[in-house]
């Protein structure tokens, strides 16, 4: 019985510690970011043409902006194993450890005339991503039947959010923010 008492005392202290001690502290979200990495989508197809694709660097995230000459109506943004060209299905070569497929429910051309509105100099490098913390490459994968696909190569599968901003004027902007880390 004497040998058992020290062990019982140790078990008692351990039990008291487990009951009284707080649980493991949760780390605060990086820069307050609470997004996830699951697919995000909204809206439907529209005929407002894409005018430009651009990007910006921020303290906690990299931002891709698709400028639209009209109201941005719909989008689907999701991580995929590979981004494919519209029509041919060929894989779009992208740099990065993960790939976001950005499907904008707007064309790169005027639906009434068929004339290209957005004609990038280099469809494989829409934006110079040198010096970006997260972005590795932005490439146009095609535009067909009022739907445009953009491939976004990123460093890793990181949290992202998508939203639409109205303005300036009759224009709108589809914004994809990708966090620098979890």
DALIN-V621838 format. One record per residue. N is the residue number from 1. RES is the residue in three letters. SS is DSSP state (hx for helix, st for strand, lp for the rest). PHI is phi as a letter, one per 40 degrees, with the letter a starting at -180 (* if undefined). Layout:
BEGIN
n->N res->RES ss->SS phi->PHI
n->N res->RES ss->SS phi->PHI
END
This chain:
BEGIN
n->1 res->UNK ss->lp phi->*
n->2 res->UNK ss->hx phi->c
n->3 res->UNK ss->hx phi->c
n->4 res->UNK ss->hx phi->c
n->5 res->UNK ss->hx phi->c
n->6 res->UNK ss->hx phi->c
n->7 res->UNK ss->hx phi->c
n->8 res->UNK ss->hx phi->c
n->9 res->UNK ss->hx phi->c
n->10 res->UNK ss->hx phi->c
n->11 res->UNK ss->hx phi->c
n->12 res->UNK ss->hx phi->c
n->13 res->UNK ss->hx phi->c
n->14 res->UNK ss->hx phi->c
n->15 res->UNK ss->hx phi->c
n->16 res->UNK ss->hx phi->c
n->17 res->UNK ss->hx phi->c
n->18 res->UNK ss->hx phi->c
n->19 res->UNK ss->hx phi->c
n->20 res->UNK ss->hx phi->c
n->21 res->UNK ss->lp phi->c
n->22 res->UNK ss->lp phi->c
n->23 res->UNK ss->lp phi->c
n->24 res->UNK ss->lp phi->d
n->25 res->UNK ss->lp phi->c
n->26 res->UNK ss->lp phi->c
n->27 res->UNK ss->lp phi->c
n->28 res->UNK ss->lp phi->c
n->29 res->UNK ss->lp phi->c
n->30 res->UNK ss->hx phi->d
n->31 res->UNK ss->hx phi->f
n->32 res->UNK ss->hx phi->g
n->33 res->UNK ss->lp phi->c
n->34 res->UNK ss->lp phi->b
n->35 res->UNK ss->lp phi->c
n->36 res->UNK ss->lp phi->b
n->37 res->UNK ss->lp phi->b
n->38 res->UNK ss->lp phi->c
n->39 res->UNK ss->lp phi->d
n->40 res->UNK ss->st phi->b
n->41 res->UNK ss->st phi->a
n->42 res->UNK ss->st phi->a
n->43 res->UNK ss->lp phi->g
n->44 res->UNK ss->lp phi->b
n->45 res->UNK ss->lp phi->c
n->46 res->UNK ss->lp phi->b
n->47 res->UNK ss->lp phi->b
n->48 res->UNK ss->lp phi->c
n->49 res->UNK ss->lp phi->c
n->50 res->UNK ss->st phi->c
n->51 res->UNK ss->st phi->b
n->52 res->UNK ss->st phi->a
n->53 res->UNK ss->st phi->b
n->54 res->UNK ss->st phi->a
n->55 res->UNK ss->st phi->a
n->56 res->UNK ss->st phi->a
n->57 res->UNK ss->st phi->b
n->58 res->UNK ss->lp phi->b
n->59 res->UNK ss->lp phi->d
n->60 res->UNK ss->lp phi->b
n->61 res->UNK ss->st phi->a
n->62 res->UNK ss->st phi->b
n->63 res->UNK ss->st phi->b
n->64 res->UNK ss->st phi->b
n->65 res->UNK ss->st phi->b
n->66 res->UNK ss->st phi->b
n->67 res->UNK ss->st phi->c
n->68 res->UNK ss->st phi->b
n->69 res->UNK ss->lp phi->c
n->70 res->UNK ss->lp phi->i
n->71 res->UNK ss->lp phi->c
n->72 res->UNK ss->lp phi->c
n->73 res->UNK ss->lp phi->b
n->74 res->UNK ss->lp phi->a
n->75 res->UNK ss->st phi->a
n->76 res->UNK ss->st phi->b
n->77 res->UNK ss->st phi->b
n->78 res->UNK ss->st phi->a
n->79 res->UNK ss->st phi->c
n->80 res->UNK ss->st phi->b
n->81 res->UNK ss->lp phi->c
n->82 res->UNK ss->lp phi->a
n->83 res->UNK ss->lp phi->c
n->84 res->UNK ss->st phi->b
n->85 res->UNK ss->lp phi->c
n->86 res->UNK ss->lp phi->c
n->87 res->UNK ss->lp phi->g
n->88 res->UNK ss->lp phi->c
n->89 res->UNK ss->lp phi->g
n->90 res->UNK ss->lp phi->c
n->91 res->UNK ss->st phi->c
n->92 res->UNK ss->lp phi->c
n->93 res->UNK ss->lp phi->c
n->94 res->UNK ss->lp phi->b
n->95 res->UNK ss->lp phi->c
n->96 res->UNK ss->lp phi->h
n->97 res->UNK ss->lp phi->c
n->98 res->UNK ss->st phi->a
n->99 res->UNK ss->st phi->b
n->100 res->UNK ss->st phi->c
n->101 res->UNK ss->st phi->c
n->102 res->UNK ss->st phi->b
n->103 res->UNK ss->st phi->b
n->104 res->UNK ss->st phi->b
n->105 res->UNK ss->lp phi->c
n->106 res->UNK ss->lp phi->a
n->107 res->UNK ss->lp phi->c
n->108 res->UNK ss->lp phi->c
n->109 res->UNK ss->st phi->b
n->110 res->UNK ss->lp phi->c
n->111 res->UNK ss->lp phi->c
n->112 res->UNK ss->lp phi->c
n->113 res->UNK ss->lp phi->b
n->114 res->UNK ss->lp phi->g
n->115 res->UNK ss->lp phi->c
n->116 res->UNK ss->st phi->c
n->117 res->UNK ss->lp phi->c
n->118 res->UNK ss->lp phi->b
n->119 res->UNK ss->lp phi->b
n->120 res->UNK ss->lp phi->c
n->121 res->UNK ss->lp phi->c
n->122 res->UNK ss->lp phi->b
n->123 res->UNK ss->lp phi->d
n->124 res->UNK ss->lp phi->c
n->125 res->UNK ss->lp phi->a
n->126 res->UNK ss->lp phi->c
n->127 res->UNK ss->lp phi->b
n->128 res->UNK ss->lp phi->c
n->129 res->UNK ss->lp phi->c
n->130 res->UNK ss->lp phi->d
n->131 res->UNK ss->lp phi->g
n->132 res->UNK ss->lp phi->c
n->133 res->UNK ss->lp phi->c
n->134 res->UNK ss->lp phi->b
n->135 res->UNK ss->st phi->c
n->136 res->UNK ss->st phi->b
n->137 res->UNK ss->st phi->a
n->138 res->UNK ss->st phi->b
n->139 res->UNK ss->st phi->b
n->140 res->UNK ss->st phi->c
n->141 res->UNK ss->st phi->b
n->142 res->UNK ss->st phi->h
n->143 res->UNK ss->st phi->a
n->144 res->UNK ss->st phi->a
n->145 res->UNK ss->lp phi->f
n->146 res->UNK ss->lp phi->g
n->147 res->UNK ss->st phi->b
n->148 res->UNK ss->st phi->b
n->149 res->UNK ss->st phi->b
n->150 res->UNK ss->st phi->b
n->151 res->UNK ss->st phi->c
n->152 res->UNK ss->st phi->b
n->153 res->UNK ss->st phi->c
n->154 res->UNK ss->st phi->b
n->155 res->UNK ss->lp phi->d
n->156 res->UNK ss->lp phi->a
n->157 res->UNK ss->lp phi->c
n->158 res->UNK ss->lp phi->b
n->159 res->UNK ss->lp phi->c
n->160 res->UNK ss->st phi->a
n->161 res->UNK ss->st phi->b
n->162 res->UNK ss->st phi->b
n->163 res->UNK ss->st phi->a
n->164 res->UNK ss->st phi->b
n->165 res->UNK ss->st phi->b
n->166 res->UNK ss->st phi->c
n->167 res->UNK ss->lp phi->g
n->168 res->UNK ss->lp phi->c
n->169 res->UNK ss->lp phi->f
n->170 res->UNK ss->lp phi->c
n->171 res->UNK ss->lp phi->c
n->172 res->UNK ss->st phi->a
n->173 res->UNK ss->st phi->b
n->174 res->UNK ss->st phi->c
n->175 res->UNK ss->st phi->b
n->176 res->UNK ss->st phi->b
n->177 res->UNK ss->st phi->b
n->178 res->UNK ss->st phi->b
n->179 res->UNK ss->st phi->c
n->180 res->UNK ss->lp phi->c
n->181 res->UNK ss->lp phi->a
n->182 res->UNK ss->lp phi->c
END
